[in-house]
Amino acid sequence: MNIADIAKMAGVSRAAVSRYFNNGYISEEKQEAIRKVVEATGYRPSIQAQTLRTKKTKMIGVIVPKITSSSIGRIVEGMLSEFNRSEYRMVLAVTQNDPGKEVEYLTAFNDKQVDGVILSATVLTAAHRRALKRLSVPVVIVGQHVSGYCCVYYDDYHACYDITKLLLEKGRTKLGYMSAMWQDKAAGEERYRGFSDAVHDLGHEVFADNIVTADFTVASGYEKAGELLCKCSGLDGLVCATDAMALGAMQYFREHDIAVPEEILVAGHGGSDITRIAVPALITARYFYEKCGELAVRRLMELLRHEECVVKEVKLGYEIVDLKQ
């Protein structure tokens, strides 16, 4: 089977079949006629031939820091739901939280001529910006707000502000904060800024110094909980930059006979599935990770179709999940 055969069976021109497979415009009537023939015959165009003719690979490079993360997994699921409805396929690169590898993959994807790139980065260094500037294909960044680039990110600041305010409204009198690394603008800088502004606005500015920095793991949350209690005795509330940190802290408190939430109330960020079965329940800010992945792919598709060339920055909201929910 070839394009000429498909055209003859569908009663359309070869040009119409070519436009069908390359997302060009044809009438709905011709689309339906070609679709029925394609389904009946199982015809698939040669990817190699299409690449040579159109200079398009129909492949999208997706760079993520790790796949064990619940949030990254949900973002990728959202991307796949969009990719599976398109003619594009995803090439997944996992960097194991190595910013240098992210830069290497940006360069490699540019050299290998994928049609576009989606970057999920925790840190944006000068090397990242140089690599992004050199890209000859469209790029969308997820999870971070980067001026001058199309990006889909979260309202980390207000989520942490509202979480902190909630703990104070619940009568907690001495709060602590477990931060992510400062180089991560979203989870590190923006979430701490939300915590700091909330305690200042509500008359507890001294709490802004009750802080430790942890890795994105349960083990680190466990370790840093002990460090924070040594630094700031008498805490009755703890806001953590991630759910994993919060779950680690809760484990530490249980093992050291500190009742949660009676003696210390713990909150996290992310809304990961495990928080739904945590005992006791965990207050958290739930982000819409699947939607982030979907929107990133849709935006990239718009750029590939040349529908728009303007930079779009999409900030997604959040939902505060309280103990009562």
N, C-alpha and C positions, 0 to 999 in steps of 0.2 A: 504494500500500500504506500502511496505517496500523495502529495497535495493534489495532483491532477486527478487521481482516483477519487479522493474525497470530494473534490469539486464536482465531478461528473455525477456521483451518487447523490449529492445534495442539491444538484441543479443550480449551482452558483459558479462564479468565476474563480480561477485560481487565486486572483488577487484578494477576493473576499475571504478565502480560507486562510491565506497568509495573514491578513489583518486579524482574523479570529484568534489565531495562535500567538499573535504579537500584540494583543490588546488594542488594536486599532478600531476605528469606528466602522460598524456595519449595522444594518437594520436588525431589529429584534427578530423579524421573520427569517432572515438569513442565518442569524445566530442559532435559532432553534433548529433549522434544517441541518446545519453543520453539526450541532451538538448531538442530534439523534444519530447521525451517521458515525460520529466518533464513538458514541456509546455502543452502537451495534457492532462496530468492527474492532473496538479496542485499540484504535490507532493512537500512537504517541509520536510526536515529531522528534527527529533526531536532535538531541541537545547540542551535540558537537557541530552539526550543520548550522543550527540557529546561532551558536556562538560565533562561528566564522562569518556568517552573513550579517548579523546585527551588532557584533562586538559586545554582546551581552551574555553573561554567564548564567543568569537567573539564580544566582547564589548570593546570599546576604551573610556577611561576617558578623557574628555576635560575640562580644567579649564580656565575660563575667568573672568576678573574683573567685568564686567557689560555687560548687553545686550542692554542698551539704547544708547551706543556709536555706531556711524555710522561705525567707523573703525572695531570694534569688530564684528558687525553684518555682515560686508562684509567678514571678515576672516572666520566666521562660515559658511557663504554661500559657500565659496570656499571649505571648508572641506566637507560640505554636498554633493557637486557635486561629490566628490571622493568617499565618503562613500556609496552613493546611487548606485555606480557602482561596489561595492564590497559586500562581505558577512558580512562585519563588520557593527556594529551599534554604534552610539555615545551616551554616557552618559554625559550630560552637567551639569557642576557644576559652579554656578555663585557666586562669593565671595563678591560682593558689595564693591569692592575696599579695602578689608580687607586682607593684606598680611598674617595675622595669619590664616585666613580661607584657603588660598591657601596651606599652610603647612598642615593643617588638612586634606584637600582633597587629597593631595599627599599621606599621610599616610593611609587614608581610602581606596583609590583606590588600594594601595599595599596590604592591608589586604583583600579586596574583590576580588582580583585576576582578574582585568581587564587584557586584553592582552597587553595593551600599554597605554601610557599617552601622551597627548599634552598639554603643559602648556603655556598659554599666561599671562605673569606676567609683572607688571610695576616695581616692586622692587624685587631684589634678595638678601635676607638677609642670614646670617650665618645659620639660621634655615632652609631656603629653600635648601641651599646646603647640609645640613645634610640629609634632607628628600629625596633629589634627589639621594644622594649617597646610601641610603638604598633601593631605588626602585629595585625590582627584575624583572621588566619588562622594555622594551625599552621606552625611552622618547624622545620627540622632543620639543624644546622650540621655540616659535614664538615671534617676535617683539623685542627680546633682543639678543645681542651677548654674549654668555656664553662659555668661553673656556673650552674644554674638553667634550662638549655635542653637539649632533646634533641640529642645530638651523637654523631657517630661519628668517632673520631680514632685516632692511632697511638701506640705506646709509643716515642716518639722518644728519651726519656731512656735507657732500657735498651739500645736499639739502638746508640746512640753509645758508651755505656759498654762494651758487649761488643766493638765494633769496636776501640776504643782498647786494651782489654785484649789483644785478639788481636795487634795490632801489637807490643805490648811482649813478649808471649809468643814472638813470632817473632824476638826478639833485638834489636829496634830500641832504640837508646840515647838518641835525642834526637827527640822528636816536636814537630810543629807542628800548628796547627789553623786551617782556613779556615772562618769562620763566615758564616751568613746574617745579615741585619739583625736587630737585637735586638727590634724591634717585632713580629716574627713569633715568637710565643711558642713554637710547635712546632719549626720548623726552626732558629730563631735561639736562643732562650733555653734550651729543653729539651735540644737536642742539644749545645750547649756545656756545659751543666751535667753531662751525661753524661760528656763528655770530661774536664772539670775534676775531677769526683769520682773518675774512674778513675785519673788520674795521681796524685792525692793519696793514694788508697787503696793504690796500688802503690809509693809512696815516691818519686814523681817530681814533686812539687808545683810545681817550678820551670817545668815544661812548660806550665802553665796560662797563662803570660804570653806564650807563643809563638803569637800569634794575629793574624790580619788578618780584615777583614770584606769580603765580596764580594757582587756581585749574583748572581741565579740564572741565570748564562749561562756558556758556555764561554769567551767573550772575557774576562769578568771574572776567571774562574779563572786564565786565562793571565797576565793583568796582575798579579793579586795574588800569584801564585806567585813572581814576581820580587821583589815587595815583601817577601814573607815571608823569602826567602833573604837579602836585604840586612839585614833586621832580626835574623835568627837564622841565622848561618852554621853549617854542619855538620849540618843536619837529615838524618836518614836514614829518617824516617817522616812522613807527612802524612795527617791525617784531614780530610776535606772534608764540609761540611754537605749537599751535593748531588752527584749524579753529574756534572752539567754542570760544576760547579767542578772536580771531580777530573779530568775529561777535558781541561779547559783547562790545568790544572797539568801534566798529563802531556805535553801538547804543548809547553809551555814547557821542561820538562826535556829532552825529546828535542832541541829546537832549540839547547839550550845544553850539549849533550854530557854530560848527567847521566843515567846509566843507570837505567832503571826496570825491574824492582824492585831491581836489585843495589845501587845506591847510595842510592836512596830508594824506599820502599814507599808506595803511595798507596791510600787507601780513600775511598769515597763513601757516599751514602745514596740510596735510591730503587729500585734494581734495574731501571732503565730498559732497554729492549730493546737499546740501543746498547752497553751494558756487556758484552753477551754476545759481541760481535764486536770489542771493544776489544783492541788489541795494544800492550803486553802486557795480560793480563787484569787487571781491576779488582776489588779486594775491595769489597763493597758490602753494605748492609743492605737487603734486599728487603721492601718493604711491599706489602700486599694491597689495591691501589687499586680494582680491579674490585669486590671484595667490599665495600669501603667504600661505593661508589656503590649497590650492590644493597641493602645494609642501610639506607642513608639513605632510599631510596624505600619500602622495606617499613615502616620505622618511621613515615614520613609517612602511608602508607596506613592504618596502625593508628589514628593520630590522627584521620584524616578519617572513619573508620568509627566513631569514638568507642568503640573497644574498650578503650582505657586513657587515662587522663589524667595518669598519673605521668610524671615526667621520667626518661628513660633515657639514661645515658651509656655508650656502648660503646667500649671500648679494644681495638683490634686488635693482634695480635702482629706478628712480623717474622721474617725468616730471614736469617742471615748467610751470604753467598755468598763462599767462600774461593777463592783462586787454584787450588787443587787440584780445584775443582768446575767 
